[in-house]
């Protein structure tokens, strides 16, 4: 039974940039990929325990909150589009309107939350709904600082997907924490805002719709580092002798999804999975990590449920499609804009009764566990319940070797998925974060 949580919003204010944005920087254009990003906020939750092996855990909540606000103001001067307003869904007016900062008090201990996290309840720590239409029409950055009676805290961040992929989110957070510790933005590497020149936008706003479902269940599964080793060994074959951690985990989750479809549907179907790819290092010349915006693509892999399904075969399919994407994907984005747009709209997949379509996003290897504002690194970085059906979301476990997977399915499919023996050979269902 999920625990109840008493949360009180004690303050809500707008944080303005510490210095005004110069007039010549007042207009920020979206790139083609920004235009095709879904209308939603990209969320992240960072959990900081009451005792993080530093003396800083003794800092009062009021002092921590002030430090967050002061450093956020300085951050917005460097990352000036984040303090602007989205206009006509195609540009950002960098008018220094600011970010929204919310302070909340939680009347329980942080350990009560971490013992068996409830993915749906975690949404309470966010300052705005993930699927809010505001993500396409107003402010771009919202922050909520949640303070527990034990001294622990959770920082909830929502940034409009129209301006931020995972690399952008990671860059923003680590720059913010660097400013909080140093007191100055002098040492922060200035972000690059040139994505629109690399991926020129369409003249008119594209119409991209992604169905959302109310009756979904999101559950967390953890594959520990020791299990990752054995999973990669089982997934290795003659074609892909050394699968990556992400390839092995994706293949496992995909295999279990196929098992669910076989059991639930009882007749052959095509199972398709899309996987997001960071393009910064795949472009010639490569782009720096601090290039801001949505600089991602996606490749698609397919497997019929009537065929024998093994990890080695699925890994081969994933590797083959990724290799093909490296050869032709960037060309489609840069030149064949309408082809890319159609792929983003996935019109050929959504709505078809004979296809099971899954989306997979990996945040592994992003330094989210390095976000230290002066009171230690987070004990846990995660996202709350997902809003898209058949969605798979992967993040590093705290040790950087294990993988945490959030999966969103219908109630009927989740009942089959979480009991799948192929899954349970490697994954644990929602273990305590404290372990």
TORKOL-4160 file (C-alpha; in steps of 0.2 Angstrom, whole numbers, padded with zeros to 4 digits, m for minus):
435
<pt num="1" X="0000" Y="0000" Z="0000"/>
<pt num="2" X="0007" Y="0017" Z="m0005"/>
<pt num="3" X="0011" Y="0029" Z="0009"/>
<pt num="4" X="0002" Y="0046" Z="0010"/>
<pt num="5" X="0012" Y="0062" Z="0010"/>
<pt num="6" X="0009" Y="0079" Z="0018"/>
<pt num="7" X="0016" Y="0092" Z="0008"/>
<pt num="8" X="0014" Y="0111" Z="0011"/>
<pt num="9" X="0019" Y="0124" Z="m0002"/>
<pt num="10" X="0027" Y="0138" Z="0009"/>
<pt num="11" X="0034" Y="0150" Z="m0005"/>
<pt num="12" X="0032" Y="0153" Z="m0023"/>
<pt num="13" X="0042" Y="0167" Z="m0032"/>
<pt num="14" X="0050" Y="0172" Z="m0048"/>
<pt num="15" X="0069" Y="0172" Z="m0050"/>
<pt num="16" X="0076" Y="0185" Z="m0062"/>
<pt num="17" X="0093" Y="0184" Z="m0070"/>
<pt num="18" X="0107" Y="0194" Z="m0060"/>
<pt num="19" X="0111" Y="0204" Z="m0075"/>
<pt num="20" X="0100" Y="0209" Z="m0090"/>
<pt num="21" X="0101" Y="0200" Z="m0106"/>
<pt num="22" X="0109" Y="0211" Z="m0120"/>
<pt num="23" X="0097" Y="0218" Z="m0133"/>
<pt num="24" X="0106" Y="0208" Z="m0147"/>
<pt num="25" X="0103" Y="0192" Z="m0138"/>
<pt num="26" X="0084" Y="0194" Z="m0136"/>
<pt num="27" X="0078" Y="0182" Z="m0149"/>
<pt num="28" X="0082" Y="0163" Z="m0148"/>
<pt num="29" X="0076" Y="0152" Z="m0163"/>
<pt num="30" X="0072" Y="0134" Z="m0161"/>
<pt num="31" X="0081" Y="0121" Z="m0172"/>
<pt num="32" X="0071" Y="0109" Z="m0182"/>
<pt num="33" X="0073" Y="0096" Z="m0168"/>
<pt num="34" X="0067" Y="0108" Z="m0155"/>
<pt num="35" X="0052" Y="0111" Z="m0166"/>
<pt num="36" X="0048" Y="0092" Z="m0166"/>
<pt num="37" X="0051" Y="0090" Z="m0147"/>
<pt num="38" X="0035" Y="0084" Z="m0138"/>
<pt num="39" X="0025" Y="0097" Z="m0128"/>
<pt num="40" X="0030" Y="0093" Z="m0111"/>
<pt num="41" X="0043" Y="0097" Z="m0097"/>
<pt num="42" X="0058" Y="0086" Z="m0095"/>
<pt num="43" X="0058" Y="0082" Z="m0076"/>
<pt num="44" X="0072" Y="0077" Z="m0064"/>
<pt num="45" X="0072" Y="0073" Z="m0045"/>
<pt num="46" X="0088" Y="0074" Z="m0035"/>
<pt num="47" X="0087" Y="0067" Z="m0017"/>
<pt num="48" X="0099" Y="0074" Z="m0004"/>
<pt num="49" X="0099" Y="0064" Z="0013"/>
<pt num="50" X="0100" Y="0073" Z="0030"/>
<pt num="51" X="0118" Y="0066" Z="0032"/>
<pt num="52" X="0128" Y="0066" Z="0017"/>
<pt num="53" X="0145" Y="0064" Z="0026"/>
<pt num="54" X="0148" Y="0082" Z="0026"/>
<pt num="55" X="0146" Y="0096" Z="0039"/>
<pt num="56" X="0134" Y="0105" Z="0026"/>
<pt num="57" X="0120" Y="0094" Z="0031"/>
<pt num="58" X="0118" Y="0105" Z="0046"/>
<pt num="59" X="0114" Y="0120" Z="0035"/>
<pt num="60" X="0096" Y="0126" Z="0039"/>
<pt num="61" X="0083" Y="0125" Z="0026"/>
<pt num="62" X="0081" Y="0144" Z="0024"/>
<pt num="63" X="0100" Y="0145" Z="0021"/>
<pt num="64" X="0100" Y="0131" Z="0008"/>
<pt num="65" X="0085" Y="0139" Z="m0001"/>
<pt num="66" X="0093" Y="0156" Z="m0002"/>
<pt num="67" X="0109" Y="0148" Z="m0009"/>
<pt num="68" X="0098" Y="0140" Z="m0023"/>
<pt num="69" X="0089" Y="0156" Z="m0027"/>
<pt num="70" X="0105" Y="0167" Z="m0028"/>
<pt num="71" X="0115" Y="0154" Z="m0038"/>
<pt num="72" X="0099" Y="0151" Z="m0050"/>
<pt num="73" X="0099" Y="0170" Z="m0053"/>
<pt num="74" X="0117" Y="0170" Z="m0058"/>
<pt num="75" X="0114" Y="0154" Z="m0069"/>
<pt num="76" X="0100" Y="0163" Z="m0079"/>
<pt num="77" X="0112" Y="0176" Z="m0084"/>
<pt num="78" X="0123" Y="0163" Z="m0092"/>
<pt num="79" X="0109" Y="0152" Z="m0099"/>
<pt num="80" X="0098" Y="0167" Z="m0103"/>
<pt num="81" X="0085" Y="0159" Z="m0115"/>
<pt num="82" X="0079" Y="0149" Z="m0099"/>
<pt num="83" X="0073" Y="0165" Z="m0092"/>
<pt num="84" X="0063" Y="0169" Z="m0107"/>
<pt num="85" X="0045" Y="0166" Z="m0114"/>
<pt num="86" X="0041" Y="0154" Z="m0129"/>
<pt num="87" X="0033" Y="0165" Z="m0142"/>
<pt num="88" X="0022" Y="0157" Z="m0156"/>
<pt num="89" X="0029" Y="0140" Z="m0152"/>
<pt num="90" X="0044" Y="0144" Z="m0164"/>
<pt num="91" X="0055" Y="0156" Z="m0154"/>
<pt num="92" X="0060" Y="0161" Z="m0136"/>
<pt num="93" X="0059" Y="0180" Z="m0132"/>
<pt num="94" X="0074" Y="0182" Z="m0120"/>
<pt num="95" X="0065" Y="0195" Z="m0110"/>
<pt num="96" X="0072" Y="0190" Z="m0092"/>
<pt num="97" X="0055" Y="0185" Z="m0086"/>
<pt num="98" X="0063" Y="0173" Z="m0075"/>
<pt num="99" X="0061" Y="0155" Z="m0068"/>
<pt num="100" X="0048" Y="0150" Z="m0056"/>
<pt num="101" X="0055" Y="0144" Z="m0039"/>
<pt num="102" X="0044" Y="0134" Z="m0027"/>
<pt num="103" X="0048" Y="0130" Z="m0009"/>
<pt num="104" X="0039" Y="0116" Z="0000"/>
<pt num="105" X="0039" Y="0107" Z="0017"/>
<pt num="106" X="0037" Y="0089" Z="0018"/>
<pt num="107" X="0030" Y="0082" Z="0035"/>
<pt num="108" X="0039" Y="0065" Z="0035"/>
<pt num="109" X="0056" Y="0059" Z="0034"/>
<pt num="110" X="0066" Y="0056" Z="0018"/>
<pt num="111" X="0069" Y="0038" Z="0022"/>
<pt num="112" X="0050" Y="0035" Z="0022"/>
<pt num="113" X="0050" Y="0040" Z="0003"/>
<pt num="114" X="0066" Y="0030" Z="m0001"/>
<pt num="115" X="0061" Y="0014" Z="0007"/>
<pt num="116" X="0050" Y="0009" Z="m0007"/>
<pt num="117" X="0047" Y="0024" Z="m0019"/>
<pt num="118" X="0030" Y="0027" Z="m0027"/>
<pt num="119" X="0033" Y="0033" Z="m0045"/>
<pt num="120" X="0016" Y="0042" Z="m0045"/>
<pt num="121" X="0019" Y="0050" Z="m0028"/>
<pt num="122" X="0036" Y="0057" Z="m0034"/>
<pt num="123" X="0027" Y="0069" Z="m0045"/>
<pt num="124" X="0022" Y="0079" Z="m0029"/>
<pt num="125" X="0040" Y="0085" Z="m0028"/>
<pt num="126" X="0039" Y="0093" Z="m0045"/>
<pt num="127" X="0034" Y="0112" Z="m0047"/>
<pt num="128" X="0023" Y="0109" Z="m0063"/>
<pt num="129" X="0014" Y="0095" Z="m0071"/>
<pt num="130" X="0026" Y="0086" Z="m0084"/>
<pt num="131" X="0012" Y="0086" Z="m0098"/>
<pt num="132" X="0007" Y="0104" Z="m0095"/>
<pt num="133" X="0003" Y="0115" Z="m0110"/>
<pt num="134" X="0014" Y="0128" Z="m0102"/>
<pt num="135" X="0029" Y="0119" Z="m0109"/>
<pt num="136" X="0025" Y="0126" Z="m0126"/>
<pt num="137" X="0019" Y="0143" Z="m0122"/>
<pt num="138" X="0026" Y="0151" Z="m0106"/>
<pt num="139" X="0041" Y="0150" Z="m0095"/>
<pt num="140" X="0054" Y="0137" Z="m0098"/>
<pt num="141" X="0062" Y="0133" Z="m0081"/>
<pt num="142" X="0053" Y="0128" Z="m0065"/>
<pt num="143" X="0061" Y="0122" Z="m0048"/>
<pt num="144" X="0054" Y="0115" Z="m0032"/>
<pt num="145" X="0065" Y="0114" Z="m0017"/>
<pt num="146" X="0057" Y="0101" Z="m0005"/>
<pt num="147" X="0063" Y="0101" Z="0013"/>
<pt num="148" X="0060" Y="0086" Z="0025"/>
<pt num="149" X="0058" Y="0087" Z="0044"/>
<pt num="150" X="0073" Y="0076" Z="0045"/>
<pt num="151" X="0084" Y="0088" Z="0036"/>
<pt num="152" X="0084" Y="0079" Z="0019"/>
<pt num="153" X="0079" Y="0087" Z="0004"/>
<pt num="154" X="0073" Y="0084" Z="m0014"/>
<pt num="155" X="0076" Y="0096" Z="m0029"/>
<pt num="156" X="0063" Y="0094" Z="m0042"/>
<pt num="157" X="0067" Y="0102" Z="m0059"/>
<pt num="158" X="0056" Y="0104" Z="m0074"/>
<pt num="159" X="0063" Y="0112" Z="m0090"/>
<pt num="160" X="0053" Y="0114" Z="m0106"/>
<pt num="161" X="0057" Y="0100" Z="m0119"/>
<pt num="162" X="0057" Y="0113" Z="m0132"/>
<pt num="163" X="0074" Y="0119" Z="m0127"/>
<pt num="164" X="0082" Y="0104" Z="m0117"/>
<pt num="165" X="0087" Y="0086" Z="m0121"/>
<pt num="166" X="0096" Y="0076" Z="m0107"/>
<pt num="167" X="0113" Y="0084" Z="m0111"/>
<pt num="168" X="0106" Y="0101" Z="m0109"/>
<pt num="169" X="0098" Y="0097" Z="m0093"/>
<pt num="170" X="0114" Y="0089" Z="m0086"/>
<pt num="171" X="0124" Y="0105" Z="m0092"/>
<pt num="172" X="0112" Y="0117" Z="m0084"/>
<pt num="173" X="0111" Y="0107" Z="m0067"/>
<pt num="174" X="0130" Y="0105" Z="m0066"/>
<pt num="175" X="0133" Y="0123" Z="m0070"/>
<pt num="176" X="0120" Y="0129" Z="m0057"/>
<pt num="177" X="0129" Y="0118" Z="m0044"/>
<pt num="178" X="0146" Y="0125" Z="m0049"/>
<pt num="179" X="0139" Y="0142" Z="m0046"/>
<pt num="180" X="0132" Y="0138" Z="m0030"/>
<pt num="181" X="0148" Y="0132" Z="m0023"/>
<pt num="182" X="0159" Y="0145" Z="m0030"/>
<pt num="183" X="0147" Y="0160" Z="m0028"/>
<pt num="184" X="0151" Y="0165" Z="m0046"/>
<pt num="185" X="0148" Y="0161" Z="m0064"/>
<pt num="186" X="0166" Y="0165" Z="m0069"/>
<pt num="187" X="0172" Y="0147" Z="m0070"/>
<pt num="188" X="0156" Y="0141" Z="m0079"/>
<pt num="189" X="0159" Y="0136" Z="m0097"/>
<pt num="190" X="0148" Y="0147" Z="m0108"/>
<pt num="191" X="0134" Y="0137" Z="m0117"/>
<pt num="192" X="0133" Y="0137" Z="m0136"/>
<pt num="193" X="0117" Y="0141" Z="m0143"/>
<pt num="194" X="0120" Y="0137" Z="m0162"/>
<pt num="195" X="0109" Y="0122" Z="m0164"/>
<pt num="196" X="0097" Y="0132" Z="m0176"/>
<pt num="197" X="0111" Y="0135" Z="m0188"/>
<pt num="198" X="0116" Y="0117" Z="m0189"/>
<pt num="199" X="0098" Y="0111" Z="m0190"/>
<pt num="200" X="0088" Y="0125" Z="m0198"/>
<pt num="201" X="0070" Y="0126" Z="m0193"/>
<pt num="202" X="0055" Y="0124" Z="m0204"/>
<pt num="203" X="0046" Y="0140" Z="m0209"/>
<pt num="204" X="0030" Y="0134" Z="m0201"/>
<pt num="205" X="0027" Y="0125" Z="m0185"/>
<pt num="206" X="0026" Y="0107" Z="m0187"/>
<pt num="207" X="0011" Y="0098" Z="m0180"/>
<pt num="208" X="0017" Y="0083" Z="m0169"/>
<pt num="209" X="0005" Y="0074" Z="m0158"/>
<pt num="210" X="0010" Y="0060" Z="m0146"/>
<pt num="211" X="m0005" Y="0051" Z="m0138"/>
<pt num="212" X="m0005" Y="0051" Z="m0119"/>
<pt num="213" X="m0014" Y="0039" Z="m0108"/>
<pt num="214" X="m0022" Y="0041" Z="m0091"/>
<pt num="215" X="m0023" Y="0023" Z="m0085"/>
<pt num="216" X="m0005" Y="0018" Z="m0085"/>
<pt num="217" X="0006" Y="0011" Z="m0072"/>
<pt num="218" X="0025" Y="0016" Z="m0070"/>
<pt num="219" X="0036" Y="0004" Z="m0061"/>
<pt num="220" X="0055" Y="0005" Z="m0056"/>
<pt num="221" X="0066" Y="m0010" Z="m0059"/>
<pt num="222" X="0084" Y="m0010" Z="m0054"/>
<pt num="223" X="0098" Y="m0021" Z="m0062"/>
<pt num="224" X="0113" Y="m0021" Z="m0050"/>
<pt num="225" X="0131" Y="m0020" Z="m0057"/>
<pt num="226" X="0134" Y="m0038" Z="m0054"/>
<pt num="227" X="0119" Y="m0043" Z="m0064"/>
<pt num="228" X="0124" Y="m0031" Z="m0078"/>
<pt num="229" X="0140" Y="m0041" Z="m0080"/>
<pt num="230" X="0130" Y="m0058" Z="m0082"/>
<pt num="231" X="0117" Y="m0050" Z="m0093"/>
<pt num="232" X="0130" Y="m0043" Z="m0105"/>
<pt num="233" X="0138" Y="m0060" Z="m0105"/>
<pt num="234" X="0122" Y="m0068" Z="m0110"/>
<pt num="235" X="0118" Y="m0055" Z="m0123"/>
<pt num="236" X="0135" Y="m0057" Z="m0131"/>
<pt num="237" X="0136" Y="m0067" Z="m0147"/>
<pt num="238" X="0146" Y="m0070" Z="m0163"/>
<pt num="239" X="0140" Y="m0054" Z="m0171"/>
<pt num="240" X="0140" Y="m0042" Z="m0156"/>
<pt num="241" X="0154" Y="m0049" Z="m0145"/>
<pt num="242" X="0154" Y="m0035" Z="m0133"/>
<pt num="243" X="0137" Y="m0027" Z="m0131"/>
<pt num="244" X="0136" Y="m0011" Z="m0121"/>
<pt num="245" X="0127" Y="m0010" Z="m0105"/>
<pt num="246" X="0113" Y="0000" Z="m0113"/>
<pt num="247" X="0111" Y="m0012" Z="m0127"/>
<pt num="248" X="0110" Y="m0027" Z="m0115"/>
<pt num="249" X="0097" Y="m0019" Z="m0104"/>
<pt num="250" X="0087" Y="m0013" Z="m0119"/>
<pt num="251" X="0087" Y="m0030" Z="m0126"/>
<pt num="252" X="0081" Y="m0038" Z="m0110"/>
<pt num="253" X="0067" Y="m0026" Z="m0108"/>
<pt num="254" X="0062" Y="m0028" Z="m0126"/>
<pt num="255" X="0062" Y="m0047" Z="m0124"/>
<pt num="256" X="0050" Y="m0046" Z="m0109"/>
<pt num="257" X="0039" Y="m0034" Z="m0119"/>
<pt num="258" X="0038" Y="m0046" Z="m0133"/>
<pt num="259" X="0034" Y="m0060" Z="m0120"/>
<pt num="260" X="0020" Y="m0049" Z="m0113"/>
<pt num="261" X="0013" Y="m0047" Z="m0131"/>
<pt num="262" X="0013" Y="m0065" Z="m0135"/>
<pt num="263" X="0004" Y="m0069" Z="m0119"/>
<pt num="264" X="m0009" Y="m0055" Z="m0120"/>
<pt num="265" X="m0013" Y="m0055" Z="m0138"/>
<pt num="266" X="m0010" Y="m0073" Z="m0143"/>
<pt num="267" X="m0006" Y="m0070" Z="m0161"/>
<pt num="268" X="0009" Y="m0064" Z="m0171"/>
<pt num="269" X="0013" Y="m0045" Z="m0170"/>
<pt num="270" X="0027" Y="m0034" Z="m0176"/>
<pt num="271" X="0037" Y="m0027" Z="m0161"/>
<pt num="272" X="0045" Y="m0010" Z="m0164"/>
<pt num="273" X="0056" Y="m0001" Z="m0152"/>
<pt num="274" X="0064" Y="0017" Z="m0155"/>
<pt num="275" X="0079" Y="0022" Z="m0146"/>
<pt num="276" X="0085" Y="0040" Z="m0143"/>
<pt num="277" X="0103" Y="0045" Z="m0149"/>
<pt num="278" X="0113" Y="0060" Z="m0143"/>
<pt num="279" X="0120" Y="0068" Z="m0160"/>
<pt num="280" X="0133" Y="0079" Z="m0153"/>
<pt num="281" X="0148" Y="0067" Z="m0155"/>
<pt num="282" X="0141" Y="0060" Z="m0171"/>
<pt num="283" X="0141" Y="0076" Z="m0181"/>
<pt num="284" X="0156" Y="0081" Z="m0191"/>
<pt num="285" X="0164" Y="0091" Z="m0183"/>
<pt num="286" X="0158" Y="0085" Z="m0166"/>
<pt num="287" X="0148" Y="0097" Z="m0156"/>
<pt num="288" X="0153" Y="0101" Z="m0138"/>
<pt num="289" X="0143" Y="0094" Z="m0123"/>
<pt num="290" X="0138" Y="0112" Z="m0119"/>
<pt num="291" X="0129" Y="0115" Z="m0135"/>
<pt num="292" X="0111" Y="0119" Z="m0129"/>
<pt num="293" X="0095" Y="0112" Z="m0136"/>
<pt num="294" X="0088" Y="0096" Z="m0143"/>
<pt num="295" X="0102" Y="0088" Z="m0152"/>
<pt num="296" X="0095" Y="0070" Z="m0153"/>
<pt num="297" X="0089" Y="0058" Z="m0166"/>
<pt num="298" X="0081" Y="0041" Z="m0165"/>
<pt num="299" X="0083" Y="0024" Z="m0173"/>
<pt num="300" X="0070" Y="0010" Z="m0175"/>
<pt num="301" X="0072" Y="m0009" Z="m0173"/>
<pt num="302" X="0059" Y="m0022" Z="m0176"/>
<pt num="303" X="0056" Y="m0040" Z="m0172"/>
<pt num="304" X="0041" Y="m0051" Z="m0175"/>
<pt num="305" X="0033" Y="m0060" Z="m0160"/>
<pt num="306" X="0031" Y="m0076" Z="m0170"/>
<pt num="307" X="0050" Y="m0078" Z="m0171"/>
<pt num="308" X="0061" Y="m0085" Z="m0158"/>
<pt num="309" X="0067" Y="m0071" Z="m0146"/>
<pt num="310" X="0084" Y="m0072" Z="m0138"/>
<pt num="311" X="0095" Y="m0058" Z="m0131"/>
<pt num="312" X="0109" Y="m0060" Z="m0144"/>
<pt num="313" X="0097" Y="m0058" Z="m0158"/>
<pt num="314" X="0089" Y="m0043" Z="m0151"/>
<pt num="315" X="0106" Y="m0035" Z="m0147"/>
<pt num="316" X="0111" Y="m0038" Z="m0166"/>
<pt num="317" X="0095" Y="m0030" Z="m0172"/>
<pt num="318" X="0099" Y="m0014" Z="m0161"/>
<pt num="319" X="0117" Y="m0013" Z="m0166"/>
<pt num="320" X="0112" Y="m0015" Z="m0184"/>
<pt num="321" X="0099" Y="m0001" Z="m0184"/>
<pt num="322" X="0111" Y="0010" Z="m0174"/>
<pt num="323" X="0125" Y="0007" Z="m0187"/>
<pt num="324" X="0113" Y="0012" Z="m0201"/>
<pt num="325" X="0107" Y="0027" Z="m0192"/>
<pt num="326" X="0125" Y="0033" Z="m0190"/>
<pt num="327" X="0126" Y="0032" Z="m0209"/>
<pt num="328" X="0110" Y="0040" Z="m0215"/>
<pt num="329" X="0101" Y="0047" Z="m0200"/>
<pt num="330" X="0110" Y="0064" Z="m0199"/>
<pt num="331" X="0107" Y="0066" Z="m0218"/>
<pt num="332" X="0089" Y="0064" Z="m0216"/>
<pt num="333" X="0088" Y="0077" Z="m0202"/>
<pt num="334" X="0099" Y="0090" Z="m0211"/>
<pt num="335" X="0092" Y="0088" Z="m0229"/>
<pt num="336" X="0076" Y="0077" Z="m0229"/>
<pt num="337" X="0067" Y="0088" Z="m0216"/>
<pt num="338" X="0050" Y="0081" Z="m0221"/>
<pt num="339" X="0057" Y="0063" Z="m0219"/>
<pt num="340" X="0063" Y="0067" Z="m0202"/>
<pt num="341" X="0047" Y="0075" Z="m0197"/>
<pt num="342" X="0037" Y="0060" Z="m0203"/>
<pt num="343" X="0048" Y="0049" Z="m0193"/>
<pt num="344" X="0046" Y="0060" Z="m0177"/>
<pt num="345" X="0027" Y="0059" Z="m0180"/>
<pt num="346" X="0028" Y="0040" Z="m0182"/>
<pt num="347" X="0012" Y="0041" Z="m0192"/>
<pt num="348" X="0017" Y="0024" Z="m0199"/>
<pt num="349" X="0017" Y="0016" Z="m0182"/>
<pt num="350" X="0004" Y="0025" Z="m0170"/>
<pt num="351" X="m0014" Y="0018" Z="m0172"/>
<pt num="352" X="m0009" Y="0002" Z="m0181"/>
<pt num="353" X="m0017" Y="m0013" Z="m0172"/>
<pt num="354" X="m0004" Y="m0025" Z="m0178"/>
<pt num="355" X="0011" Y="m0016" Z="m0171"/>
<pt num="356" X="0017" Y="m0015" Z="m0153"/>
<pt num="357" X="0027" Y="0001" Z="m0152"/>
<pt num="358" X="0039" Y="0005" Z="m0138"/>
<pt num="359" X="0050" Y="0020" Z="m0135"/>
<pt num="360" X="0067" Y="0019" Z="m0125"/>
<pt num="361" X="0077" Y="0033" Z="m0118"/>
<pt num="362" X="0093" Y="0031" Z="m0109"/>
<pt num="363" X="0101" Y="0044" Z="m0097"/>
<pt num="364" X="0115" Y="0033" Z="m0093"/>
<pt num="365" X="0132" Y="0041" Z="m0092"/>
<pt num="366" X="0126" Y="0058" Z="m0089"/>
<pt num="367" X="0134" Y="0066" Z="m0073"/>
<pt num="368" X="0118" Y="0068" Z="m0064"/>
<pt num="369" X="0125" Y="0061" Z="m0048"/>
<pt num="370" X="0138" Y="0075" Z="m0048"/>
<pt num="371" X="0126" Y="0089" Z="m0045"/>
<pt num="372" X="0133" Y="0095" Z="m0028"/>
<pt num="373" X="0126" Y="0112" Z="m0022"/>
<pt num="374" X="0137" Y="0112" Z="m0007"/>
<pt num="375" X="0129" Y="0099" Z="0004"/>
<pt num="376" X="0135" Y="0084" Z="m0005"/>
<pt num="377" X="0130" Y="0073" Z="m0020"/>
<pt num="378" X="0113" Y="0066" Z="m0022"/>
<pt num="379" X="0109" Y="0049" Z="m0015"/>
<pt num="380" X="0097" Y="0046" Z="m0029"/>
<pt num="381" X="0093" Y="0054" Z="m0046"/>
<pt num="382" X="0077" Y="0049" Z="m0054"/>
<pt num="383" X="0061" Y="0053" Z="m0064"/>
<pt num="384" X="0043" Y="0051" Z="m0058"/>
<pt num="385" X="0029" Y="0041" Z="m0067"/>
<pt num="386" X="0030" Y="0042" Z="m0086"/>
<pt num="387" X="0015" Y="0049" Z="m0097"/>
<pt num="388" X="0018" Y="0038" Z="m0112"/>
<pt num="389" X="0012" Y="0020" Z="m0115"/>
<pt num="390" X="0025" Y="0007" Z="m0118"/>
<pt num="391" X="0039" Y="0019" Z="m0113"/>
<pt num="392" X="0056" Y="0013" Z="m0106"/>
<pt num="393" X="0067" Y="0025" Z="m0097"/>
<pt num="394" X="0085" Y="0021" Z="m0091"/>
<pt num="395" X="0096" Y="0029" Z="m0079"/>
<pt num="396" X="0112" Y="0025" Z="m0069"/>
<pt num="397" X="0111" Y="0017" Z="m0052"/>
<pt num="398" X="0121" Y="0027" Z="m0039"/>
<pt num="399" X="0137" Y="0017" Z="m0042"/>
<pt num="400" X="0137" Y="0021" Z="m0060"/>
<pt num="401" X="0137" Y="0003" Z="m0066"/>
<pt num="402" X="0120" Y="m0003" Z="m0062"/>
<pt num="403" X="0105" Y="0003" Z="m0071"/>
<pt num="404" X="0088" Y="0009" Z="m0065"/>
<pt num="405" X="0073" Y="0006" Z="m0077"/>
<pt num="406" X="0056" Y="0015" Z="m0077"/>
<pt num="407" X="0043" Y="0006" Z="m0087"/>
<pt num="408" X="0026" Y="0013" Z="m0091"/>
<pt num="409" X="0013" Y="0000" Z="m0096"/>
<pt num="410" X="m0006" Y="m0003" Z="m0095"/>
<pt num="411" X="m0012" Y="m0012" Z="m0079"/>
<pt num="412" X="m0014" Y="m0028" Z="m0088"/>
<pt num="413" X="0002" Y="m0028" Z="m0097"/>
<pt num="414" X="0012" Y="m0023" Z="m0081"/>
<pt num="415" X="0005" Y="m0038" Z="m0072"/>
<pt num="416" X="0013" Y="m0049" Z="m0085"/>
<pt num="417" X="0029" Y="m0039" Z="m0086"/>
<pt num="418" X="0034" Y="m0038" Z="m0068"/>
<pt num="419" X="0032" Y="m0057" Z="m0066"/>
<pt num="420" X="0042" Y="m0061" Z="m0081"/>
<pt num="421" X="0055" Y="m0074" Z="m0077"/>
<pt num="422" X="0067" Y="m0067" Z="m0090"/>
<pt num="423" X="0066" Y="m0050" Z="m0081"/>
<pt num="424" X="0067" Y="m0057" Z="m0063"/>
<pt num="425" X="0083" Y="m0066" Z="m0067"/>
<pt num="426" X="0092" Y="m0050" Z="m0068"/>
<pt num="427" X="0081" Y="m0036" Z="m0061"/>
<pt num="428" X="0073" Y="m0032" Z="m0044"/>
<pt num="429" X="0056" Y="m0024" Z="m0043"/>
<pt num="430" X="0058" Y="m0007" Z="m0034"/>
<pt num="431" X="0071" Y="m0010" Z="m0021"/>
<pt num="432" X="0074" Y="0002" Z="m0007"/>
<pt num="433" X="0086" Y="0016" Z="m0012"/>
<pt num="434" X="0094" Y="0015" Z="0005"/>
<pt num="435" X="0102" Y="m0002" Z="0001"/>
